[in-house]
Amino acid sequence: MKFVFAVLFALGAMAAGNAAASEKLAQSSGCMTCHAVDRKIVGPGYKEIAAKYRNDKAAGANLAKKVKAGGSGVWGPTPMPPNAHVKEDDIKAIVKWILTLK
């Protein structure tokens, strides 16, 4: 029984570490200039994005494309510029993290 709890604790710690790493990745990539976790800055807060796409199975792939290419119209008239400077795997990690927020 102790082993099961140890494994569950380790998995929880890894998930928390991945979340912290993904948030730092969003900060270092410039995402947090326009977005915050829990409030609108220029663009919507990440929790609002997660809520909007919670039941959309294609959201991860679609949002990663939008982050890379930029876009406008979904959250209002202010466009999101393209983020071609951010590595594809980093974008996927950031989007995956955003979609876990509640």
C-alpha positions in Angstrom: 0.0 0.0 0.0 2.9 2.4 0.8 4.2 1.7 -2.7 1.0 2.8 -4.3 0.9 6.0 -2.4 4.6 6.7 -3.2 3.9 6.1 -6.9 0.8 8.4 -6.8 2.8 11.1 -5.0 5.6 10.9 -7.5 3.2 11.2 -10.4 1.6 14.2 -8.8 4.9 15.8 -8.2 5.9 15.2 -11.8 2.7 16.8 -13.1 3.2 19.8 -10.9 6.8 20.1 -12.1 5.6 19.9 -15.8 3.0 22.5 -15.1 5.6 24.9 -13.6 8.0 24.2 -16.4 5.3 25.0 -19.0 4.3 28.2 -17.3 8.0 29.3 -17.2 8.1 28.3 -20.9 5.1 30.6 -21.6 6.9 33.4 -19.7 10.2 33.0 -21.5 8.4 32.8 -24.9 6.7 36.1 -24.4 3.2 34.7 -24.0 2.7 36.3 -20.6 3.1 39.8 -22.1 -0.4 39.5 -23.5 -2.0 36.7 -21.4 -2.2 35.9 -17.7 -3.4 32.7 -16.1 -6.5 34.1 -14.5 -7.3 37.4 -16.2 -7.4 39.2 -19.5 -4.5 41.5 -20.3 -4.5 42.0 -24.1 -5.7 38.5 -24.9 -7.9 36.3 -22.8 -6.7 34.6 -19.6 -5.5 31.0 -19.9 -8.2 29.7 -17.7 -10.8 31.3 -19.9 -9.2 29.7 -22.9 -9.2 26.3 -21.2 -12.9 26.7 -20.3 -13.8 27.6 -23.9 -12.1 24.6 -25.4 -12.6 22.0 -22.6 -14.8 19.7 -24.6 -13.1 20.2 -28.0 -10.9 17.2 -28.7 -9.1 19.0 -31.5 -8.3 22.1 -29.4 -4.7 21.2 -28.7 -3.7 20.9 -32.4 -5.9 23.8 -33.5 -4.6 26.2 -30.8 -1.0 25.2 -31.5 -1.5 26.2 -35.1 -3.1 29.4 -34.1 -0.3 30.3 -31.7 2.3 29.6 -34.4 0.5 31.5 -37.2 -1.4 34.1 -35.2 -5.0 34.9 -35.6 -7.9 37.2 -34.7 -11.7 37.3 -34.4 -12.3 34.6 -31.8 -11.7 36.8 -28.7 -12.4 40.2 -30.3 -10.8 42.5 -32.9 -7.3 42.6 -31.4 -5.1 40.2 -33.4 -2.6 37.8 -31.9 0.7 38.1 -33.7 2.4 35.0 -35.1 4.9 33.3 -32.8 7.3 31.8 -35.4 10.2 32.3 -33.0 8.8 29.7 -30.6 9.7 26.1 -31.2 6.9 23.8 -32.3 7.4 21.4 -29.3 7.4 24.4 -26.9 4.1 25.7 -28.3 2.5 22.2 -27.9 3.7 22.0 -24.3 2.3 25.5 -23.5 -1.0 24.7 -25.1 -1.2 21.4 -23.3 -0.6 23.1 -20.0 -3.2 25.8 -20.8 -5.9 23.2 -21.5 -5.3 21.6 -18.1 -6.2 24.8 -16.2 -9.5 25.1 -14.3 
